[in-house]
Amino acid sequence: MRAFYCDHFVLPLPASHRFPMDKYARLRARVLEDGILPADALHEPGAVAWDDLTRVHTADYVARVRDGQLTREEQRRIGFPWSPQMVERSRRSVGGTLDAARAALQDGVSANLAGGTHHAFRDRGEGYCVFNDVAVAAATLLDTGRVRHVAVIDLDVHQGNGTAAIFEHDARVFTCSLHGAANYPFRKERSDLDVPLPDGIADDEYLAHLTGALDLVLASGPDLVFFVAGADPYEGDRLGRMRLTEAGLRRRDAIVLGRCYAERVPVAVSMAGGYAPDVDAIARIHAGTIAEAAACARLWDRAIPCRPSPSPSGASAPRQSGDEHRH
């Protein structure tokens, strides 16, 4: 399994800033130290092309990010002060998800050790998200004919509002979000399938909701799934307000990846939120996701002859229409 990292592209944040930037380097270190992946499976992604960013973001917004023309209010909404490093990091993070998606189409499973920037809208960023990595990767593969239909399974504790808004009227993309009903963002957008969950929900109830949601997601017939694997449903998270254990989150990841494998749908995994005071706990949770992805990749390695053959245009063979499941 190939995975992509950009933790050496860092933002110049004040020491008091609550975004745990260090979690990405700790994640890569743990992946290597625990033997989850060998060093030669980890790759630095290229910066996503500006033209690919404008597949989902407005040209004006992309230009203002590039040129340092964001207003103070726009920077406040994003949560990061503008800097050239912010721009480069954001482009590399998107590039990691795009590279992971392309690798997943070849190998069955791949991962970005960053990404999950699902609060970025077409014309703005918010919630520590500058550009929407999953949206850009999905649109690029769709527009270039690599796939015909994709699904997004967003299991961050916060609704993937930017992704939902970007694809609300795009029948090529099925968006699914399981999130805290009373948590940020307080104005929710319209996913194809939203599963709002109560504060305090624990492992078994959460996983029951997930199982039902996956039935609908996979019935939509995706050629590729983007799995946004947030660490913030964790019981020790400062912002999550859910009560999932580390073991429960590991079961979550195994269920998603196992169901996709059973349907022979490739999966591109990206990390998302995680705000536990113990940054090592965040890294452990994300590393558990990568471990489950690596285990699934070994199944794909043995099942390559079972994969659907690509059509002459390069897109995967079409699956059944999922329009009847749009909500």
Secondary structure, DSSP 8 states (H G I E B T S, - for coil): -EEE--TTS-----TT--S-THHHHHHHHHHHHTTSS-GGGEE------HHHHTTTS-HHHHHHHHHT---HHHHHHHTS---HHHHHHHHHHHHHHHHHHHHHHHHSEEEESS---TT--SS--BTTBSS-HHHHHHHHHHHTTS-S-EEEEE-SSS--HHHHHHTTT-TTEEEEEEEETTSS-SS----SEEEEE-TT-BHHHHHHHHHHHHHHHHHT--SEEEEEE-STTBTT-TTT--BB-HHHHHHHHHHHHHHHHHTT--EEEEE-----S-HHHHHHHHHHHHHHHHHHHHHHHH-GGGS--B-TTSSB------GGG--
